[in-house]
């Protein structure tokens, strides 16, 4: 029975490796990645925020904040983490009460640092 369990573990490990192959879990440091932020209105009057990474990444967490409200939220991606490519925009979250002139800040964390994540980029956008 232990042999079957070991085989399942090995197959699961290989599957995870194959699925995440090509995604960068390492980074050079905050602000050096240049994640692009965009937004658009939703049908119900809220605002959807998106990001486009400069390369392929695996993300553990995204923190969103607007200091003028004040508002802050962390979006955690438990295992399996969010694998994102640079070929498309990815939805961060839809927020209400987004107003012209507000500055929204976003922090992107890759897996690591004992579950807290490693900060790989900070980006912001001013609502026009």
Secondary structure, 3 states (H helix, E strand, C coil): CHHHHHHHHHHHHHHHHHHHCCCECCCCCCCCCCCEEEEEECCCCCEEEEEECCCCEEECEEEEEECCCCEEEEEECCCCCEEECCCCCEEEEEECCCCCCCEEEEEEEECCCCCCCEEEEEEEEECC
